[in-house]
Amino acid sequence: MQTGCTCGWCGRDFNGKTRGGHEQKFCSSGCRTEYHTACRLYSAALVEAGFLHMSLLRSWWAHKTDYVAKHVQATTGEGPLP
Ligand SMILES: [Zn+2]
């Protein structure tokens, strides 16, 4: 399904698609890639500047990867990856 959207990264209007109830957030793969690169560099800058402690980021990551593994197991019946 096509909907009128505004790119979350560059602000350009585009005809987005909805998949699984989620609206397309970016007008292009370039904007999506730039967004993810900026997120990675920004979080690293926060750690370097002392505004975010690496252990907090690590704790969040462990929780997230544990959540994803449980979600995959619940939906597919497959166990966690080795
Ligand atoms: Zn864009």
PDB file of the backbone (N, CA, C, O) and the ligand in Angstrom, with CONECT records:
HET     ZN  A 101       1
ATOM      1  N   MET A   1       0.842  -1.182   0.000  1.00  0.00           N
ATOM      2  CA  MET A   1       0.000   0.000   0.000  1.00  0.00           C
ATOM      3  C   MET A   1       0.891   1.251   0.000  1.00  0.00           C
ATOM      4  O   MET A   1       1.837   1.343   0.782  1.00  0.00           O
ATOM      5  N   GLN A   2       0.581   2.212  -0.883  1.00  0.00           N
ATOM      6  CA  GLN A   2       1.365   3.434  -0.991  1.00  0.00           C
ATOM      7  C   GLN A   2       0.714   4.539  -0.167  1.00  0.00           C
ATOM      8  O   GLN A   2      -0.507   4.697  -0.173  1.00  0.00           O
ATOM      9  N   THR A   3       1.546   5.301   0.541  1.00  0.00           N
ATOM     10  CA  THR A   3       1.048   6.417   1.334  1.00  0.00           C
ATOM     11  C   THR A   3       1.976   7.607   1.148  1.00  0.00           C
ATOM     12  O   THR A   3       3.151   7.442   0.820  1.00  0.00           O
ATOM     13  N   GLY A   4       1.443   8.812   1.360  1.00  0.00           N
ATOM     14  CA  GLY A   4       2.275  10.008   1.312  1.00  0.00           C
ATOM     15  C   GLY A   4       3.088  10.102   2.589  1.00  0.00           C
ATOM     16  O   GLY A   4       2.536  10.092   3.689  1.00  0.00           O
ATOM     17  N   CYS A   5       4.412  10.195   2.439  1.00  0.00           N
ATOM     18  CA  CYS A   5       5.305  10.202   3.602  1.00  0.00           C
ATOM     19  C   CYS A   5       6.311  11.338   3.465  1.00  0.00           C
ATOM     20  O   CYS A   5       6.525  11.870   2.376  1.00  0.00           O
ATOM     21  N   THR A   6       6.915  11.694   4.572  1.00  0.00           N
ATOM     22  CA  THR A   6       8.035  12.630   4.588  1.00  0.00           C
ATOM     23  C   THR A   6       9.246  11.885   5.122  1.00  0.00           C
ATOM     24  O   THR A   6       9.182  11.262   6.182  1.00  0.00           O
ATOM     25  N   CYS A   7      10.348  11.948   4.390  1.00  0.00           N
ATOM     26  CA  CYS A   7      11.559  11.239   4.799  1.00  0.00           C
ATOM     27  C   CYS A   7      12.041  11.778   6.152  1.00  0.00           C
ATOM     28  O   CYS A   7      12.190  12.987   6.327  1.00  0.00           O
ATOM     29  N   GLY A   8      12.279  10.878   7.095  1.00  0.00           N
ATOM     30  CA  GLY A   8      12.733  11.262   8.424  1.00  0.00           C
ATOM     31  C   GLY A   8      14.142  11.824   8.428  1.00  0.00           C
ATOM     32  O   GLY A   8      14.547  12.481   9.387  1.00  0.00           O
ATOM     33  N   TRP A   9      14.899  11.567   7.354  1.00  0.00           N
ATOM     34  CA  TRP A   9      16.288  12.026   7.316  1.00  0.00           C
ATOM     35  C   TRP A   9      16.446  13.330   6.535  1.00  0.00           C
ATOM     36  O   TRP A   9      17.009  14.289   7.062  1.00  0.00           O
ATOM     37  N   CYS A  10      15.957  13.391   5.273  1.00  0.00           N
ATOM     38  CA  CYS A  10      16.182  14.573   4.431  1.00  0.00           C
ATOM     39  C   CYS A  10      14.960  15.487   4.365  1.00  0.00           C
ATOM     40  O   CYS A  10      15.063  16.618   3.891  1.00  0.00           O
ATOM     41  N   GLY A  11      13.800  15.009   4.835  1.00  0.00           N
ATOM     42  CA  GLY A  11      12.608  15.840   4.856  1.00  0.00           C
ATOM     43  C   GLY A  11      11.852  15.903   3.538  1.00  0.00           C
ATOM     44  O   GLY A  11      10.878  16.646   3.411  1.00  0.00           O
ATOM     45  N   ARG A  12      12.300  15.123   2.555  1.00  0.00           N
ATOM     46  CA  ARG A  12      11.641  15.112   1.245  1.00  0.00           C
ATOM     47  C   ARG A  12      10.346  14.305   1.304  1.00  0.00           C
ATOM     48  O   ARG A  12      10.292  13.264   1.960  1.00  0.00           O
ATOM     49  N   ASP A  13       9.294  14.784   0.614  1.00  0.00           N
ATOM     50  CA  ASP A  13       8.043  14.034   0.513  1.00  0.00           C
ATOM     51  C   ASP A  13       8.205  12.929  -0.521  1.00  0.00           C
ATOM     52  O   ASP A  13       8.835  13.133  -1.559  1.00  0.00           O
ATOM     53  N   PHE A  14       7.640  11.765  -0.240  1.00  0.00           N
ATOM     54  CA  PHE A  14       7.728  10.647  -1.178  1.00  0.00           C
ATOM     55  C   PHE A  14       6.536   9.724  -0.967  1.00  0.00           C
ATOM     56  O   PHE A  14       5.842   9.799   0.047  1.00  0.00           O
ATOM     57  N   ASN A  15       6.314   8.852  -1.946  1.00  0.00           N
ATOM     58  CA  ASN A  15       5.260   7.850  -1.827  1.00  0.00           C
ATOM     59  C   ASN A  15       5.861   6.619  -1.184  1.00  0.00           C
ATOM     60  O   ASN A  15       6.602   5.872  -1.823  1.00  0.00           O
ATOM     61  N   GLY A  16       5.541   6.409   0.077  1.00  0.00           N
ATOM     62  CA  GLY A  16       6.103   5.284   0.818  1.00  0.00           C
ATOM     63  C   GLY A  16       5.198   4.076   0.781  1.00  0.00           C
ATOM     64  O   GLY A  16       4.045   4.147   0.356  1.00  0.00           O
ATOM     65  N   LYS A  17       5.743   2.975   1.230  1.00  0.00           N
ATOM     66  CA  LYS A  17       4.988   1.730   1.300  1.00  0.00           C
ATOM     67  C   LYS A  17       4.804   1.348   2.766  1.00  0.00           C
ATOM     68  O   LYS A  17       5.601   1.728   3.623  1.00  0.00           O
ATOM     69  N   THR A  18       3.768   0.610   3.033  1.00  0.00           N
ATOM     70  CA  THR A  18       3.541   0.093   4.372  1.00  0.00           C
ATOM     71  C   THR A  18       3.756  -1.409   4.332  1.00  0.00           C
ATOM     72  O   THR A  18       3.166  -2.112   3.511  1.00  0.00           O
ATOM     73  N   ARG A  19       4.604  -1.892   5.222  1.00  0.00           N
ATOM     74  CA  ARG A  19       4.874  -3.331   5.302  1.00  0.00           C
ATOM     75  C   ARG A  19       4.653  -3.787   6.725  1.00  0.00           C
ATOM     76  O   ARG A  19       5.277  -3.271   7.652  1.00  0.00           O
ATOM     77  N   GLY A  20       3.770  -4.751   6.905  1.00  0.00           N
ATOM     78  CA  GLY A  20       3.527  -5.299   8.236  1.00  0.00           C
ATOM     79  C   GLY A  20       3.092  -4.237   9.229  1.00  0.00           C
ATOM     80  O   GLY A  20       3.419  -4.334  10.412  1.00  0.00           O
ATOM     81  N   GLY A  21       2.360  -3.224   8.777  1.00  0.00           N
ATOM     82  CA  GLY A  21       1.879  -2.171   9.667  1.00  0.00           C
ATOM     83  C   GLY A  21       2.886  -1.075   9.929  1.00  0.00           C
ATOM     84  O   GLY A  21       2.591  -0.125  10.654  1.00  0.00           O
ATOM     85  N   HIS A  22       4.095  -1.190   9.340  1.00  0.00           N
ATOM     86  CA  HIS A  22       5.128  -0.173   9.522  1.00  0.00           C
ATOM     87  C   HIS A  22       5.251   0.667   8.261  1.00  0.00           C
ATOM     88  O   HIS A  22       5.370   0.140   7.155  1.00  0.00           O
ATOM     89  N   GLU A  23       5.221   1.987   8.447  1.00  0.00           N
ATOM     90  CA  GLU A  23       5.401   2.882   7.312  1.00  0.00           C
ATOM     91  C   GLU A  23       6.872   3.025   6.964  1.00  0.00           C
ATOM     92  O   GLU A  23       7.737   2.996   7.839  1.00  0.00           O
ATOM     93  N   GLN A  24       7.144   3.180   5.679  1.00  0.00           N
ATOM     94  CA  GLN A  24       8.508   3.424   5.219  1.00  0.00           C
ATOM     95  C   GLN A  24       8.960   4.774   5.774  1.00  0.00           C
ATOM     96  O   GLN A  24       8.244   5.766   5.635  1.00  0.00           O
ATOM     97  N   LYS A  25      10.138   4.824   6.400  1.00  0.00           N
ATOM     98  CA  LYS A  25      10.608   6.047   7.062  1.00  0.00           C
ATOM     99  C   LYS A  25      11.511   6.903   6.189  1.00  0.00           C
ATOM    100  O   LYS A  25      11.625   8.111   6.399  1.00  0.00           O
ATOM    101  N   PHE A  26      12.153   6.275   5.209  1.00  0.00           N
ATOM    102  CA  PHE A  26      13.148   6.990   4.418  1.00  0.00           C
ATOM    103  C   PHE A  26      12.784   6.934   2.942  1.00  0.00           C
ATOM    104  O   PHE A  26      12.187   5.965   2.473  1.00  0.00           O
ATOM    105  N   CYS A  27      13.156   7.997   2.209  1.00  0.00           N
ATOM    106  CA  CYS A  27      12.818   8.071   0.785  1.00  0.00           C
ATOM    107  C   CYS A  27      13.716   7.175  -0.051  1.00  0.00           C
ATOM    108  O   CYS A  27      13.364   6.819  -1.176  1.00  0.00           O
ATOM    109  N   SER A  28      14.885   6.804   0.493  1.00  0.00           N
ATOM    110  CA  SER A  28      15.839   6.027  -0.307  1.00  0.00           C
ATOM    111  C   SER A  28      16.735   5.199   0.610  1.00  0.00           C
ATOM    112  O   SER A  28      16.794   5.417   1.820  1.00  0.00           O
ATOM    113  N   SER A  29      17.424   4.250  -0.001  1.00  0.00           N
ATOM    114  CA  SER A  29      18.372   3.458   0.788  1.00  0.00           C
ATOM    115  C   SER A  29      19.550   4.330   1.230  1.00  0.00           C
ATOM    116  O   SER A  29      20.160   4.072   2.268  1.00  0.00           O
ATOM    117  N   GLY A  30      19.874   5.377   0.431  1.00  0.00           N
ATOM    118  CA  GLY A  30      20.944   6.292   0.810  1.00  0.00           C
ATOM    119  C   GLY A  30      20.624   7.021   2.101  1.00  0.00           C
ATOM    120  O   GLY A  30      21.485   7.161   2.969  1.00  0.00           O
ATOM    121  N   CYS A  31      19.373   7.492   2.233  1.00  0.00           N
ATOM    122  CA  CYS A  31      18.971   8.185   3.462  1.00  0.00           C
ATOM    123  C   CYS A  31      18.976   7.205   4.638  1.00  0.00           C
ATOM    124  O   CYS A  31      19.405   7.563   5.735  1.00  0.00           O
ATOM    125  N   ARG A  32      18.506   5.978   4.425  1.00  0.00           N
ATOM    126  CA  ARG A  32      18.501   4.976   5.511  1.00  0.00           C
ATOM    127  C   ARG A  32      19.930   4.683   5.967  1.00  0.00           C
ATOM    128  O   ARG A  32      20.205   4.602   7.164  1.00  0.00           O
ATOM    129  N   THR A  33      20.835   4.524   4.998  1.00  0.00           N
ATOM    130  CA  THR A  33      22.234   4.236   5.326  1.00  0.00           C
ATOM    131  C   THR A  33      22.877   5.409   6.075  1.00  0.00           C
ATOM    132  O   THR A  33      23.585   5.207   7.061  1.00  0.00           O
ATOM    133  N   GLU A  34      22.625   6.638   5.601  1.00  0.00           N
ATOM    134  CA  GLU A  34      23.182   7.818   6.288  1.00  0.00           C
ATOM    135  C   GLU A  34      22.659   7.912   7.711  1.00  0.00           C
ATOM    136  O   GLU A  34      23.417   8.222   8.630  1.00  0.00           O
ATOM    137  N   TYR A  35      21.365   7.646   7.904  1.00  0.00           N
ATOM    138  CA  TYR A  35      20.771   7.684   9.238  1.00  0.00           C
ATOM    139  C   TYR A  35      21.474   6.684  10.171  1.00  0.00           C
ATOM    140  O   TYR A  35      21.866   7.037  11.284  1.00  0.00           O
ATOM    141  N   HIS A  36      21.629   5.443   9.710  1.00  0.00           N
ATOM    142  CA  HIS A  36      22.256   4.426  10.567  1.00  0.00           C
ATOM    143  C   HIS A  36      23.728   4.744  10.829  1.00  0.00           C
ATOM    144  O   HIS A  36      24.233   4.494  11.923  1.00  0.00           O
ATOM    145  N   THR A  37      24.411   5.290   9.833  1.00  0.00           N
ATOM    146  CA  THR A  37      25.802   5.691  10.038  1.00  0.00           C
ATOM    147  C   THR A  37      25.881   6.818  11.060  1.00  0.00           C
ATOM    148  O   THR A  37      26.729   6.795  11.952  1.00  0.00           O
ATOM    149  N   ALA A  38      24.995   7.804  10.929  1.00  0.00           N
ATOM    150  CA  ALA A  38      24.983   8.923  11.881  1.00  0.00           C
ATOM    151  C   ALA A  38      24.680   8.430  13.295  1.00  0.00           C
ATOM    152  O   ALA A  38      25.302   8.889  14.252  1.00  0.00           O
ATOM    153  N   CYS A  39      23.734   7.504  13.437  1.00  0.00           N
ATOM    154  CA  CYS A  39      23.409   6.953  14.769  1.00  0.00           C
ATOM    155  C   CYS A  39      24.645   6.290  15.381  1.00  0.00           C
ATOM    156  O   CYS A  39      24.942   6.483  16.560  1.00  0.00           O
ATOM    157  N   ARG A  40      25.353   5.514  14.576  1.00  0.00           N
ATOM    158  CA  ARG A  40      26.540   4.808  15.073  1.00  0.00           C
ATOM    159  C   ARG A  40      27.625   5.799  15.500  1.00  0.00           C
ATOM    160  O   ARG A  40      28.207   5.668  16.577  1.00  0.00           O
ATOM    161  N   LEU A  41      27.891   6.791  14.646  1.00  0.00           N
ATOM    162  CA  LEU A  41      28.926   7.771  14.959  1.00  0.00           C
ATOM    163  C   LEU A  41      28.524   8.657  16.136  1.00  0.00           C
ATOM    164  O   LEU A  41      29.368   9.027  16.952  1.00  0.00           O
ATOM    165  N   TYR A  42      27.232   8.999  16.227  1.00  0.00           N
ATOM    166  CA  TYR A  42      26.755   9.850  17.315  1.00  0.00           C
ATOM    167  C   TYR A  42      26.894   9.130  18.657  1.00  0.00           C
ATOM    168  O   TYR A  42      27.360   9.717  19.633  1.00  0.00           O
ATOM    169  N   SER A  43      26.492   7.869  18.704  1.00  0.00           N
ATOM    170  CA  SER A  43      26.608   7.129  19.969  1.00  0.00           C
ATOM    171  C   SER A  43      28.084   6.957  20.350  1.00  0.00           C
ATOM    172  O   SER A  43      28.428   7.023  21.530  1.00  0.00           O
ATOM    173  N   ALA A  44      28.948   6.740  19.365  1.00  0.00           N
ATOM    174  CA  ALA A  44      30.384   6.640  19.660  1.00  0.00           C
ATOM    175  C   ALA A  44      30.916   7.970  20.188  1.00  0.00           C
ATOM    176  O   ALA A  44      31.746   7.996  21.097  1.00  0.00           O
ATOM    177  N   ALA A  45      30.433   9.080  19.611  1.00  0.00           N
ATOM    178  CA  ALA A  45      30.859  10.402  20.086  1.00  0.00           C
ATOM    179  C   ALA A  45      30.384  10.642  21.513  1.00  0.00           C
ATOM    180  O   ALA A  45      31.103  11.244  22.310  1.00  0.00           O
ATOM    181  N   LEU A  46      29.181  10.180  21.845  1.00  0.00           N
ATOM    182  CA  LEU A  46      28.669  10.328  23.220  1.00  0.00           C
ATOM    183  C   LEU A  46      29.536   9.556  24.201  1.00  0.00           C
ATOM    184  O   LEU A  46      29.812  10.036  25.301  1.00  0.00           O
ATOM    185  N   VAL A  47      29.969   8.353  23.805  1.00  0.00           N
ATOM    186  CA  VAL A  47      30.844   7.564  24.669  1.00  0.00           C
ATOM    187  C   VAL A  47      32.183   8.277  24.830  1.00  0.00           C
ATOM    188  O   VAL A  47      32.693   8.406  25.943  1.00  0.00           O
ATOM    189  N   GLU A  48      32.750   8.738  23.718  1.00  0.00           N
ATOM    190  CA  GLU A  48      34.054   9.425  23.752  1.00  0.00           C
ATOM    191  C   GLU A  48      34.008  10.680  24.617  1.00  0.00           C
ATOM    192  O   GLU A  48      34.976  11.001  25.306  1.00  0.00           O
ATOM    193  N   ALA A  49      32.874  11.394  24.578  1.00  0.00           N
ATOM    194  CA  ALA A  49      32.749  12.643  25.326  1.00  0.00           C
ATOM    195  C   ALA A  49      32.374  12.414  26.791  1.00  0.00           C
ATOM    196  O   ALA A  49      32.363  13.350  27.590  1.00  0.00           O
ATOM    197  N   GLY A  50      32.066  11.158  27.136  1.00  0.00           N
ATOM    198  CA  GLY A  50      31.744  10.852  28.525  1.00  0.00           C
ATOM    199  C   GLY A  50      30.281  11.045  28.896  1.00  0.00           C
ATOM    200  O   GLY A  50      29.930  10.999  30.075  1.00  0.00           O
ATOM    201  N   PHE A  51      29.417  11.262  27.892  1.00  0.00           N
ATOM    202  CA  PHE A  51      27.990  11.423  28.168  1.00  0.00           C
ATOM    203  C   PHE A  51      27.258  10.086  28.223  1.00  0.00           C
ATOM    204  O   PHE A  51      26.147  10.006  28.748  1.00  0.00           O
ATOM    205  N   LEU A  52      27.864   9.057  27.693  1.00  0.00           N
ATOM    206  CA  LEU A  52      27.260   7.718  27.693  1.00  0.00           C
ATOM    207  C   LEU A  52      28.349   6.729  28.075  1.00  0.00           C
ATOM    208  O   LEU A  52      29.402   6.666  27.439  1.00  0.00           O
ATOM    209  N   HIS A  53      28.079   5.956  29.125  1.00  0.00           N
ATOM    210  CA  HIS A  53      29.076   4.987  29.549  1.00  0.00           C
ATOM    211  C   HIS A  53      28.949   3.724  28.690  1.00  0.00           C
ATOM    212  O   HIS A  53      27.846   3.250  28.419  1.00  0.00           O
ATOM    213  N   MET A  54      30.091   3.197  28.272  1.00  0.00           N
ATOM    214  CA  MET A  54      30.093   2.040  27.396  1.00  0.00           C
ATOM    215  C   MET A  54      29.357   0.848  28.017  1.00  0.00           C
ATOM    216  O   MET A  54      28.721   0.081  27.295  1.00  0.00           O
ATOM    217  N   SER A  55      29.434   0.679  29.342  1.00  0.00           N
ATOM    218  CA  SER A  55      28.751  -0.453  29.990  1.00  0.00           C
ATOM    219  C   SER A  55      27.236  -0.337  29.847  1.00  0.00           C
ATOM    220  O   SER A  55      26.549  -1.353  29.740  1.00  0.00           O
ATOM    221  N   LEU A  56      26.703   0.895  29.844  1.00  0.00           N
ATOM    222  CA  LEU A  56      25.267   1.070  29.644  1.00  0.00           C
ATOM    223  C   LEU A  56      24.881   0.662  28.229  1.00  0.00           C
ATOM    224  O   LEU A  56      23.869  -0.006  28.019  1.00  0.00           O
ATOM    225  N   LEU A  57      25.697   1.070  27.259  1.00  0.00           N
ATOM    226  CA  LEU A  57      25.448   0.688  25.871  1.00  0.00           C
ATOM    227  C   LEU A  57      25.532  -0.828  25.715  1.00  0.00           C
ATOM    228  O   LEU A  57      24.720  -1.431  25.013  1.00  0.00           O
ATOM    229  N   ARG A  58      26.504  -1.433  26.362  1.00  0.00           N
ATOM    230  CA  ARG A  58      26.677  -2.892  26.300  1.00  0.00           C
ATOM    231  C   ARG A  58      25.490  -3.610  26.934  1.00  0.00           C
ATOM    232  O   ARG A  58      25.024  -4.625  26.416  1.00  0.00           O
ATOM    233  N   SER A  59      25.005  -3.087  28.050  1.00  0.00           N
ATOM    234  CA  SER A  59      23.851  -3.675  28.715  1.00  0.00           C
ATOM    235  C   SER A  59      22.613  -3.599  27.822  1.00  0.00           C
ATOM    236  O   SER A  59      21.850  -4.560  27.727  1.00  0.00           O
ATOM    237  N   TRP A  60      22.419  -2.453  27.168  1.00  0.00           N
ATOM    238  CA  TRP A  60      21.294  -2.289  26.250  1.00  0.00           C
ATOM    239  C   TRP A  60      21.416  -3.289  25.098  1.00  0.00           C
ATOM    240  O   TRP A  60      20.432  -3.916  24.706  1.00  0.00           O
ATOM    241  N   TRP A  61      22.622  -3.432  24.565  1.00  0.00           N
ATOM    242  CA  TRP A  61      22.848  -4.336  23.437  1.00  0.00           C
ATOM    243  C   TRP A  61      22.560  -5.785  23.841  1.00  0.00           C
ATOM    244  O   TRP A  61      21.924  -6.525  23.091  1.00  0.00           O
ATOM    245  N   ALA A  62      23.027  -6.187  25.026  1.00  0.00           N
ATOM    246  CA  ALA A  62      22.798  -7.561  25.494  1.00  0.00           C
ATOM    247  C   ALA A  62      21.305  -7.815  25.652  1.00  0.00           C
ATOM    248  O   ALA A  62      20.808  -8.881  25.290  1.00  0.00           O
ATOM    249  N   HIS A  63      20.592  -6.830  26.197  1.00  0.00           N
ATOM    250  CA  HIS A  63      19.147  -6.977  26.364  1.00  0.00           C
ATOM    251  C   HIS A  63      18.472  -7.082  25.003  1.00  0.00           C
ATOM    252  O   HIS A  63      17.587  -7.915  24.808  1.00  0.00           O
ATOM    253  N   LYS A  64      18.888  -6.238  24.063  1.00  0.00           N
ATOM    254  CA  LYS A  64      18.270  -6.217  22.737  1.00  0.00           C
ATOM    255  C   LYS A  64      18.524  -7.527  22.004  1.00  0.00           C
ATOM    256  O   LYS A  64      17.597  -8.101  21.434  1.00  0.00           O
ATOM    257  N   THR A  65      19.746  -8.003  22.009  1.00  0.00           N
ATOM    258  CA  THR A  65      20.041  -9.234  21.291  1.00  0.00           C
ATOM    259  C   THR A  65      19.336 -10.425  21.953  1.00  0.00           C
ATOM    260  O   THR A  65      18.920 -11.356  21.264  1.00  0.00           O
ATOM    261  N   ASP A  66      19.200 -10.400  23.291  1.00  0.00           N
ATOM    262  CA  ASP A  66      18.464 -11.446  23.996  1.00  0.00           C
ATOM    263  C   ASP A  66      16.989 -11.393  23.607  1.00  0.00           C
ATOM    264  O   ASP A  66      16.357 -12.428  23.394  1.00  0.00           O
ATOM    265  N   TYR A  67      16.440 -10.165  23.515  1.00  0.00           N
ATOM    266  CA  TYR A  67      15.040  -9.992  23.126  1.00  0.00           C
ATOM    267  C   TYR A  67      14.817 -10.510  21.709  1.00  0.00           C
ATOM    268  O   TYR A  67      13.841 -11.216  21.456  1.00  0.00           O
ATOM    269  N   VAL A  68      15.716 -10.164  20.780  1.00  0.00           N
ATOM    270  CA  VAL A  68      15.568 -10.604  19.390  1.00  0.00           C
ATOM    271  C   VAL A  68      15.626 -12.129  19.321  1.00  0.00           C
ATOM    272  O   VAL A  68      14.828 -12.748  18.618  1.00  0.00           O
ATOM    273  N   ALA A  69      16.577 -12.745  20.055  1.00  0.00           N
ATOM    274  CA  ALA A  69      16.698 -14.208  20.037  1.00  0.00           C
ATOM    275  C   ALA A  69      15.418 -14.857  20.562  1.00  0.00           C
ATOM    276  O   ALA A  69      14.951 -15.847  20.000  1.00  0.00           O
ATOM    277  N   LYS A  70      14.855 -14.309  21.628  1.00  0.00           N
ATOM    278  CA  LYS A  70      13.608 -14.867  22.177  1.00  0.00           C
ATOM    279  C   LYS A  70      12.448 -14.673  21.217  1.00  0.00           C
ATOM    280  O   LYS A  70      11.595 -15.550  21.085  1.00  0.00           O
ATOM    281  N   HIS A  71      12.410 -13.500  20.529  1.00  0.00           N
ATOM    282  CA  HIS A  71      11.340 -13.230  19.582  1.00  0.00           C
ATOM    283  C   HIS A  71      11.421 -14.209  18.407  1.00  0.00           C
ATOM    284  O   HIS A  71      10.399 -14.734  17.965  1.00  0.00           O
ATOM    285  N   VAL A  72      12.627 -14.451  17.905  1.00  0.00           N
ATOM    286  CA  VAL A  72      12.806 -15.394  16.794  1.00  0.00           C
ATOM    287  C   VAL A  72      12.388 -16.789  17.241  1.00  0.00           C
ATOM    288  O   VAL A  72      11.724 -17.510  16.495  1.00  0.00           O
ATOM    289  N   GLN A  73      12.773 -17.169  18.450  1.00  0.00           N
ATOM    290  CA  GLN A  73      12.421 -18.491  18.961  1.00  0.00           C
ATOM    291  C   GLN A  73      10.911 -18.623  19.104  1.00  0.00           C
ATOM    292  O   GLN A  73      10.351 -19.675  18.798  1.00  0.00           O
ATOM    293  N   ALA A  74      10.243 -17.560  19.568  1.00  0.00           N
ATOM    294  CA  ALA A  74       8.802 -17.600  19.782  1.00  0.00           C
ATOM    295  C   ALA A  74       8.038 -17.670  18.463  1.00  0.00           C
ATOM    296  O   ALA A  74       7.002 -18.330  18.383  1.00  0.00           O
ATOM    297  N   THR A  75       8.542 -16.990  17.422  1.00  0.00           N
ATOM    298  CA  THR A  75       7.822 -16.935  16.161  1.00  0.00           C
ATOM    299  C   THR A  75       8.178 -18.051  15.199  1.00  0.00           C
ATOM    300  O   THR A  75       7.359 -18.426  14.359  1.00  0.00           O
ATOM    301  N   THR A  76       9.393 -18.594  15.307  1.00  0.00           N
ATOM    302  CA  THR A  76       9.803 -19.637  14.363  1.00  0.00           C
ATOM    303  C   THR A  76       9.968 -20.995  15.015  1.00  0.00           C
ATOM    304  O   THR A  76       9.991 -22.019  14.332  1.00  0.00           O
ATOM    305  N   GLY A  77      10.086 -21.008  16.344  1.00  0.00           N
ATOM    306  CA  GLY A  77      10.329 -22.266  17.037  1.00  0.00           C
ATOM    307  C   GLY A  77      11.773 -22.684  16.997  1.00  0.00           C
ATOM    308  O   GLY A  77      12.155 -23.711  17.557  1.00  0.00           O
ATOM    309  N   GLU A  78      12.594 -21.860  16.315  1.00  0.00           N
ATOM    310  CA  GLU A  78      14.022 -22.178  16.226  1.00  0.00           C
ATOM    311  C   GLU A  78      14.766 -21.643  17.441  1.00  0.00           C
ATOM    312  O   GLU A  78      14.421 -20.591  17.979  1.00  0.00           O
ATOM    313  N   GLY A  79      15.771 -22.360  17.859  1.00  0.00           N
ATOM    314  CA  GLY A  79      16.559 -21.961  18.996  1.00  0.00           C
ATOM    315  C   GLY A  79      17.478 -20.799  18.659  1.00  0.00           C
ATOM    316  O   GLY A  79      17.577 -20.390  17.501  1.00  0.00           O
ATOM    317  N   PRO A  80      18.159 -20.260  19.689  1.00  0.00           N
ATOM    318  CA  PRO A  80      19.078 -19.162  19.453  1.00  0.00           C
ATOM    319  C   PRO A  80      20.220 -19.591  18.547  1.00  0.00           C
ATOM    320  O   PRO A  80      20.591 -20.764  18.501  1.00  0.00           O
ATOM    321  N   LEU A  81      20.765 -18.629  17.832  1.00  0.00           N
ATOM    322  CA  LEU A  81      21.883 -18.910  16.941  1.00  0.00           C
ATOM    323  C   LEU A  81      23.125 -19.280  17.765  1.00  0.00           C
ATOM    324  O   LEU A  81      23.299 -18.783  18.878  1.00  0.00           O
ATOM    325  N   PRO A  82      23.977 -20.141  17.227  1.00  0.00           N
ATOM    326  CA  PRO A  82      25.181 -20.539  17.986  1.00  0.00           C
ATOM    327  C   PRO A  82      26.137 -19.386  18.131  1.00  0.00           C
ATOM    328  O   PRO A  82      27.198 -19.536  18.738  1.00  0.00           O
TER     329      PRO A  82
HETATM  330 ZN    ZN A 101      15.441  11.053   2.312  1.00  0.00          ZN2+
END
